[in-house]
Amino acid sequence: MQAEATDSQHLAPIKKPIVLLVDDTPDNIDVLAASLDNEYTLKVAVRGERALIVARSTPKPDLILLDVMMPDMDGYEVCRRLKADPTTANIPVIFVTAKHDIRDEEKGFELGAVDYIIKPISPPLVKARVRTHLALYDQNRQLSIQVQKRTQALEDSKLRIIQHLGRAVEYKDNETGAHVIRMSQITRLIAQQCVDDLNWIERIYHASPMHDVGKIGVSDTILLKPGKLDAEEWEIMKKHTLYGAEILSQDSDPMLKMAHSIALTHHEKWDGTGYPYGLTGDKIPLEGRIVALADVIDALLSKRPYKEAWSLEKTVAHLKEQSGKHFDPKLVELTLPLIPAITAIRAKYPDE
């Protein structure tokens, strides 16, 4: 028995829900506080502006009891601002007011309130309404957490499929899996220099390994030929961009749409001499321009059966020489200072 008592002493105390009481009359605050007994942690605000500050503070209230008729900023305006702020929009608001016209109630619900209590209040009614809406709020939060977990699981599954598609090309090409990893890392590094959208940066990072997925449709006799391709073979090889785009077509997912664009355009050149469409300049999607640069950088620095690895100096000289020809000159300008970081990526993911 003593051991059980000792264990119970280490149990974490049950956290009380936080209820924010907003009313400019102290007597009304006292009545509300007495109605809720000791079941809740109470916070108080007697002005609308102060209520907004408290609602946005940490820890946030789990529910707000809000008076309508207050000086400077009435309860309706407080509610409107709470619902307009993503950090407080989901906190349930119950209006507590002497305004009992049906139009007043309609306005309150239209602004996002979950309930409407008429003064003078009934303590049992207040207690029951607060308990009900806190239970619903907690249920909704738990449901939201489950949805987020499920969404993340689906996102993780999608990423694994994308990565496996990228690896599938390794079995058809003489490039290594490490190249795909390095190229995607370099792609993200370059993207971070020219785009502020973190979601876009992550999309290009995860989509870039599929840039050559179309090589699955190219014959091994061409893909693995040790020597230089003849003109006919080269025309077949160039079709891997179209094959890749076809494999990744007809999907509305933003990441796969970007992968489609990359597969199709990563061999286009700034001066219009690339393939498959001979696009020029900004007509080439940004993701295609970035991946083209990242892919070539790592390929040049890597040893292949048909070539030795280039030195950093030779690679940098090539980038400068091809700026405005093969590559977007602005991207080259942004990439040159990244050479030390690119070198670190290559050291972290060496070829086997």
Secondary structure, 3 states (H helix, E strand, C coil): CHHHHHHHHCCCCCCCCEEEEECCCHHHHHHHHHHCCCCCEEEEECCHHHHHHHHHCCCCCCEEEEECCCCCCCHHHHHHHHHHCCCCCCCCEEEEECCCCHHHHHHHHHCCCCEEEECCCCHHHHHHHHHHHHHHHHHHHHHHHHHHHHHHHHHHHHHHHHHHHHHHHHCCCCCCHHHHHHHHHHHHHHHHHHCCCHHHHHHHHHHHHHCCHHHHHCCHHHHCCCCCCCHHHHHHHHCHHHHHHHHCCCCCCHHHHHHHHHHHHCCCCCCCCCCCCCCCHHHCCHHHHHHHHHHHHHHHHCCECCECCCCHHHHHHHHHHHECCCECHHHHHHHHHHHHHHHHHHHHCCCC
